[in-house]
């Protein structure tokens, strides 16, 4: 059950990131949406969710 929720959350994050990348490349993003992630964002993730912060982008694994 917990694994299913984690998989769904990760899938949602991946889809969201793909959409944001596509919007950014097409110039559809506002300045507020062009945010860079910080260590605070990493620390705010739920326990058990693993991610890396590289050049302001968050990569989940």
C-alpha positions as CSV (number, residue, x, y, z in Angstrom):
1,X,0.0,0.0,0.0
2,X,2.8,2.5,1.0
3,X,4.7,1.5,-2.2
4,X,1.7,2.2,-4.3
5,X,1.3,5.7,-2.8
6,X,5.0,6.4,-3.3
7,X,4.9,5.2,-6.9
8,X,1.8,7.4,-7.6
9,X,3.6,10.4,-6.0
10,X,6.7,9.8,-8.0
11,X,4.8,9.3,-11.2
12,X,2.9,12.6,-10.6
13,X,6.2,14.4,-10.0
14,X,7.7,13.0,-13.2
15,X,4.7,14.0,-15.3
16,X,4.7,17.4,-13.7
17,X,8.4,17.9,-14.4
18,X,7.9,16.8,-18.0
19,X,5.1,19.3,-18.5
20,X,7.1,22.1,-16.9
21,X,10.1,21.4,-19.1
22,X,7.9,21.4,-22.2
23,X,6.2,24.6,-21.1
24,X,9.6,26.2,-20.4
25,X,11.0,25.3,-23.8
26,X,8.0,26.7,-25.5
27,X,8.1,30.0,-23.5
28,X,4.8,29.3,-21.8
29,X,6.0,29.7,-18.3
30,X,5.7,32.7,-16.1
31,X,8.7,33.9,-14.1
32,X,7.2,32.4,-11.0
33,X,7.0,29.0,-12.6
34,X,10.7,29.1,-13.6
35,X,11.8,28.4,-10.1
36,X,14.9,26.7,-9.0
37,X,14.7,24.2,-6.2
38,X,16.8,24.6,-3.0
39,X,17.9,22.4,-0.1
40,X,14.7,23.5,1.7
41,X,12.7,21.8,-1.0
42,X,14.7,18.6,-0.5
43,X,14.3,18.7,3.3
44,X,10.5,19.2,2.9
45,X,10.0,16.0,1.0
46,X,8.1,13.2,2.7
47,X,10.2,10.6,4.5
48,X,11.3,7.8,2.2
49,X,11.2,10.0,-1.0
50,X,14.7,10.2,-2.4
51,X,15.8,13.1,-4.6
52,X,18.9,14.9,-5.7
53,X,19.4,18.6,-6.2
54,X,21.6,19.5,-9.2
55,X,21.8,23.0,-10.5
56,X,18.5,24.0,-9.1
57,X,16.6,21.0,-10.5
58,X,15.2,18.2,-8.4
59,X,15.7,14.6,-9.6
60,X,13.8,11.8,-8.0
61,X,14.9,8.2,-7.7
